[in-house]
Amino acid sequence: MKVIGVLCWPMRDEKRIYDQTNEYFTRLIERFGAIPLIIPTFDAKDPVEPILEAVDGLIFTGGNDVAGFLFGEDPHPKSSYIDWRRDDFEMRLYKAARQRGLPIMGVCRGMQLINIAEGGDIYQDLPENRDPYVRHESFEDPLHVTYHRIFNRSGVMRELFGEEIIVNSSHHQALRRVAKGFQATSFSADGMIEAIESDDGNVIALQFHPEYESDQPDSPKLFEYLISRCEDRGR
């Protein structure tokens, strides 16, 4: 069976620091006949190659903001908690996975990290940097999502969903300059980039959270697509 690695996001409270993911990812992977492998955050001294030997594809998940230092800027005052350990680990893992040609999906923060790893950059705070007129974040409660329409110009998004689809939205950062070797394939009505795809077809990354809509008919198609791209190495 195919094995899909799911990146965790570190959390902390008064008593502990721990890694977590959610069942939306694991259940969708299982639905399409693959095995989810939960990947915690590793230290800088730990090699990533043993992880890549164990998986056939990867999902880079959402969470805290990516550090502005990674693309030559100071972190924005409105940036959430910056986790250098996570940024370092995921950058190393992503670059090594790309060298191996593994299929990869990025979700929200995951899309931003992928674009930065490939040489692109992001707006660190949309209300200040871009003044969007589409609501991309539920400002009263950032833990809740809002919804808006996106337009699929090309690529897998167009093939799977047609010209447009309604998606959830919960972000204050967004892609600015798309990395070389990638194409922006979906946009919101105010021009924000909602999806990118690599020219070689191995990476698809999304600003929205398709896993949140697992009970809807459309969003699971993205997980089915990712798994179909993976090669079962017969472990």
Kinemage of the C-alpha trace (Angstrom):
@kinemage 1
@onewidth
@group {chain A} dominant
@subgroup {mainchain}
@vectorlist {calphas} color= white
{ca met a 1} P 0.000 0.000 0.000
{ca lys a 2} L 1.061 3.572 -0.612
{ca val a 3} L 2.248 5.583 2.386
{ca ile a 4} L 1.559 9.326 2.641
{ca gly a 5} L 3.518 11.348 5.173
{ca val a 6} L 1.531 14.046 6.993
{ca leu a 7} L 3.520 16.821 8.663
{ca cys a 8} L 2.484 17.829 12.175
{ca trp a 9} L 2.428 21.292 13.679
{ca pro a 10} L 4.045 21.871 17.105
{ca met a 11} L 1.801 23.092 19.920
{ca arg a 12} L 2.479 24.164 23.480
{ca asp a 13} L 0.589 24.820 26.661
{ca glu a 14} L 1.588 25.532 30.256
{ca lys a 15} L 2.788 21.978 30.869
{ca arg a 16} L 4.063 20.567 27.582
{ca ile a 17} L 5.205 20.953 24.002
{ca tyr a 18} L 3.740 18.468 21.548
{ca asp a 19} L 3.089 17.805 17.856
{ca gln a 20} L -0.385 17.370 16.420
{ca thr a 21} L -2.322 16.848 13.215
{ca asn a 22} L -6.019 16.165 12.638
{ca glu a 23} L -8.152 13.271 11.524
{ca tyr a 24} L -9.314 15.091 8.405
{ca phe a 25} L -5.988 14.280 6.746
{ca thr a 26} L -5.661 10.731 7.991
{ca arg a 27} L -9.227 9.713 7.145
{ca leu a 28} L -9.010 11.127 3.618
{ca ile a 29} L -5.759 9.283 2.987
{ca glu a 30} L -7.300 6.054 4.259
{ca arg a 31} L -10.417 6.628 2.132
{ca phe a 32} L -8.346 6.361 -1.028
{ca gly a 33} L -6.500 3.221 -0.005
{ca ala a 34} L -3.257 4.631 1.381
{ca ile a 35} L -1.654 4.614 4.821
{ca pro a 36} L -1.090 7.932 6.639
{ca leu a 37} L 2.259 8.271 8.398
{ca ile a 38} L 2.320 11.061 10.977
{ca ile a 39} L 5.627 12.966 10.915
{ca pro a 40} L 6.571 15.083 13.957
{ca thr a 41} L 9.048 17.954 13.827
{ca phe a 42} L 12.670 16.794 13.942
{ca asp a 43} L 15.737 18.693 15.148
{ca ala a 44} L 18.270 20.273 12.794
{ca lys a 45} L 20.830 17.526 13.458
{ca asp a 46} L 18.416 14.765 12.431
{ca pro a 47} L 18.658 13.511 8.825
{ca val a 48} L 15.515 13.533 6.689
{ca glu a 49} L 16.471 10.682 4.359
{ca pro a 50} L 15.096 7.888 6.618
{ca ile a 51} L 11.727 9.652 6.599
{ca leu a 52} L 11.671 9.810 2.813
{ca glu a 53} L 12.514 6.113 2.591
{ca ala a 54} L 9.297 5.412 4.489
{ca val a 55} L 6.849 7.446 2.380
{ca asp a 56} L 5.578 7.638 -1.195
{ca gly a 57} L 4.211 11.191 -0.932
{ca leu a 58} L 4.014 14.113 1.495
{ca ile a 59} L 1.474 16.643 2.736
{ca phe a 60} L 2.797 19.888 4.224
{ca thr a 61} L 0.059 21.153 6.518
{ca gly a 62} L -1.084 24.498 7.914
{ca gly a 63} L -0.286 26.203 11.193
{ca asn a 64} L 1.851 29.103 12.336
{ca asp a 65} L 3.330 31.730 10.014
{ca val a 66} L 6.542 31.044 8.112
{ca ala a 67} L 9.458 33.247 9.245
{ca gly a 68} L 10.038 36.291 7.044
{ca phe a 69} L 13.789 35.791 7.430
{ca leu a 70} L 13.528 32.848 5.025
{ca phe a 71} L 12.945 35.251 2.134
{ca gly a 72} L 14.970 38.220 3.342
{ca glu a 73} L 12.426 40.154 5.434
{ca asp a 74} L 11.963 40.761 9.132
{ca pro a 75} L 8.894 39.022 10.588
{ca his a 76} L 5.786 41.192 10.431
{ca pro a 77} L 4.426 42.520 13.755
{ca lys a 78} L 1.216 40.576 13.124
{ca ser a 79} L 3.031 37.296 12.491
{ca ser a 80} L 1.950 34.458 14.722
{ca tyr a 81} L 4.445 32.484 16.781
{ca ile a 82} L 7.517 31.778 14.620
{ca asp a 83} L 8.813 28.224 14.977
{ca trp a 84} L 12.364 28.102 13.644
{ca arg a 85} L 12.629 24.380 14.372
{ca arg a 86} L 9.612 23.588 12.231
{ca asp a 87} L 10.662 25.946 9.438
{ca asp a 88} L 14.146 24.400 9.273
{ca phe a 89} L 12.901 20.820 9.332
{ca glu a 90} L 10.184 21.304 6.740
{ca met a 91} L 12.471 23.234 4.391
{ca arg a 92} L 15.057 20.442 4.537
{ca leu a 93} L 12.445 17.731 4.125
{ca tyr a 94} L 10.760 19.477 1.206
{ca lys a 95} L 13.985 20.084 -0.712
{ca ala a 96} L 15.120 16.488 -0.232
{ca ala a 97} L 11.698 15.183 -1.298
{ca arg a 98} L 11.824 17.300 -4.453
{ca gln a 99} L 15.206 15.849 -5.337
{ca arg a 100} L 13.652 12.390 -5.086
{ca gly a 101} L 10.672 13.393 -7.211
{ca leu a 102} L 8.065 12.542 -4.575
{ca pro a 103} L 4.503 13.831 -5.107
{ca ile a 104} L 3.763 16.642 -2.650
{ca met a 105} L 0.727 18.618 -1.503
{ca gly a 106} L 0.931 21.879 0.431
{ca val a 107} L -1.986 23.302 2.416
{ca cys a 108} L -2.171 26.954 3.586
{ca arg a 109} L 1.154 27.476 5.413
{ca gly a 110} L 2.381 24.470 3.435
{ca met a 111} L 1.822 26.324 0.156
{ca gln a 112} L 3.664 29.370 1.463
{ca leu a 113} L 6.604 27.281 2.681
{ca ile a 114} L 6.840 25.458 -0.657
{ca asn a 115} L 6.859 28.717 -2.600
{ca ile a 116} L 9.578 30.153 -0.351
{ca ala a 117} L 11.652 26.955 -0.539
{ca glu a 118} L 11.544 27.214 -4.331
{ca gly a 119} L 12.651 30.878 -4.350
{ca gly a 120} L 9.333 32.754 -4.244
{ca asp a 121} L 7.990 34.968 -1.471
{ca ile a 122} L 4.788 35.988 0.308
{ca tyr a 123} L 2.803 38.937 1.601
{ca gln a 124} L 3.287 38.769 5.361
{ca asp a 125} L 0.015 40.543 6.150
{ca leu a 126} L -2.694 40.969 3.520
{ca pro a 127} L -4.668 43.823 5.138
{ca glu a 128} L -1.508 45.937 5.315
{ca asn a 129} L 0.309 44.852 2.148
{ca arg a 130} L -2.475 44.322 -0.365
{ca asp a 131} L -5.831 45.568 0.988
{ca pro a 132} L -7.885 42.676 -0.424
{ca tyr a 133} L -11.604 43.142 -0.913
{ca val a 134} L -12.369 39.436 -0.620
{ca arg a 135} L -12.536 38.294 2.981
{ca his a 136} L -9.644 35.858 3.475
{ca glu a 137} L -9.786 35.585 7.251
{ca ser a 138} L -12.464 35.638 9.922
{ca phe a 139} L -11.018 38.607 11.757
{ca glu a 140} L -13.397 38.316 14.711
{ca asp a 141} L -12.166 34.763 15.353
{ca pro a 142} L -9.101 33.648 13.359
{ca leu a 143} L -9.746 30.024 14.353
{ca his a 144} L -12.919 30.019 12.249
{ca val a 145} L -12.991 30.045 8.472
{ca thr a 146} L -14.841 32.176 5.979
{ca tyr a 147} L -15.759 31.200 2.403
{ca his a 148} L -15.330 32.720 -1.034
{ca arg a 149} L -15.202 31.771 -4.696
{ca ile a 150} L -11.972 31.016 -6.567
{ca phe a 151} L -11.390 30.826 -10.306
{ca asn a 152} L -9.375 27.983 -11.808
{ca arg a 153} L -7.512 29.113 -14.902
{ca ser a 154} L -5.548 25.967 -15.679
{ca gly a 155} L -3.903 22.812 -14.414
{ca val a 156} L -5.212 20.155 -12.071
{ca met a 157} L -7.563 22.576 -10.335
{ca arg a 158} L -9.313 23.280 -13.635
{ca glu a 159} L -9.421 19.582 -14.524
{ca leu a 160} L -10.894 18.541 -11.180
{ca phe a 161} L -13.266 21.411 -10.436
{ca gly a 162} L -13.959 23.290 -13.648
{ca glu a 163} L -13.842 27.073 -13.909
{ca glu a 164} L -14.689 27.922 -10.307
{ca ile a 165} L -15.277 26.494 -6.862
{ca ile a 166} L -16.195 27.838 -3.423
{ca val a 167} L -13.456 27.275 -0.837
{ca asn a 168} L -12.853 27.989 2.818
{ca ser a 169} L -10.373 30.664 3.832
{ca ser a 170} L -8.440 31.357 7.019
{ca his a 171} L -5.187 33.209 6.353
{ca his a 172} L -3.665 36.669 6.631
{ca gln a 173} L -0.630 35.821 4.484
{ca ala a 174} L -0.556 34.910 0.790
{ca leu a 175} L 1.797 34.312 -2.113
{ca arg a 176} L 3.320 37.381 -3.734
{ca arg a 177} L 5.945 36.240 -6.254
{ca val a 178} L 5.499 32.692 -7.541
{ca ala a 179} L 8.663 30.605 -7.648
{ca lys a 180} L 10.318 29.675 -10.926
{ca gly a 181} L 9.136 26.300 -12.173
{ca phe a 182} L 5.625 26.831 -10.790
{ca gln a 183} L 2.415 28.258 -12.199
{ca ala a 184} L -0.388 29.999 -10.330
{ca thr a 185} L -3.505 28.124 -11.432
{ca ser a 186} L -6.295 29.480 -9.193
{ca phe a 187} L -7.148 32.981 -7.990
{ca ser a 188} L -9.690 34.711 -5.776
{ca ala a 189} L -11.752 37.566 -7.195
{ca asp a 190} L -9.272 40.115 -5.814
{ca gly a 191} L -6.321 38.415 -7.493
{ca met a 192} L -4.887 36.502 -4.543
{ca ile a 193} L -3.189 33.262 -5.547
{ca glu a 194} L -5.173 30.276 -4.285
{ca ala a 195} L -3.273 27.379 -5.892
{ca ile a 196} L 0.078 26.713 -7.532
{ca glu a 197} L 1.329 23.684 -9.420
{ca ser a 198} L 4.851 22.687 -10.400
{ca asp a 199} L 5.727 22.422 -14.071
{ca asp a 200} L 6.744 18.781 -13.574
{ca gly a 201} L 3.345 17.912 -12.068
{ca asn a 202} L 4.735 16.584 -8.781
{ca val a 203} L 3.615 19.448 -6.530
{ca ile a 204} L 0.208 20.989 -5.986
{ca ala a 205} L -0.269 23.563 -3.243
{ca leu a 206} L -3.426 25.258 -2.020
{ca gln a 207} L -4.137 28.325 0.092
{ca phe a 208} L -7.423 26.849 1.323
{ca his a 209} L -7.988 23.733 3.466
{ca pro a 210} L -9.514 20.935 1.364
{ca glu a 211} L -9.340 18.574 4.347
{ca tyr a 212} L -11.943 20.661 6.216
{ca glu a 213} L -14.518 19.843 3.535
{ca ser a 214} L -14.045 16.073 3.588
{ca asp a 215} L -17.813 15.497 3.669
{ca gln a 216} L -18.314 17.462 0.441
{ca pro a 217} L -18.138 15.819 -3.011
{ca asp a 218} L -15.312 17.933 -4.464
{ca ser a 219} L -12.487 18.582 -1.998
{ca pro a 220} L -11.521 14.907 -1.488
{ca lys a 221} L -10.625 14.757 -5.187
{ca leu a 222} L -7.351 16.518 -4.395
{ca phe a 223} L -6.290 13.729 -2.043
{ca glu a 224} L -7.307 11.110 -4.576
{ca tyr a 225} L -5.192 12.955 -7.149
{ca leu a 226} L -2.141 13.120 -4.861
{ca ile a 227} L -2.330 9.431 -4.032
{ca ser a 228} L -2.758 8.527 -7.705
{ca arg a 229} L 0.543 10.310 -8.412
{ca cys a 230} L 2.410 8.261 -5.811
{ca glu a 231} L 4.288 5.103 -6.639
{ca asp a 232} L 3.632 2.090 -4.400
{ca arg a 233} L 7.100 0.865 -3.522
{ca gly a 234} L 5.790 -2.343 -2.014
{ca arg a 235} L 6.974 -2.185 1.564
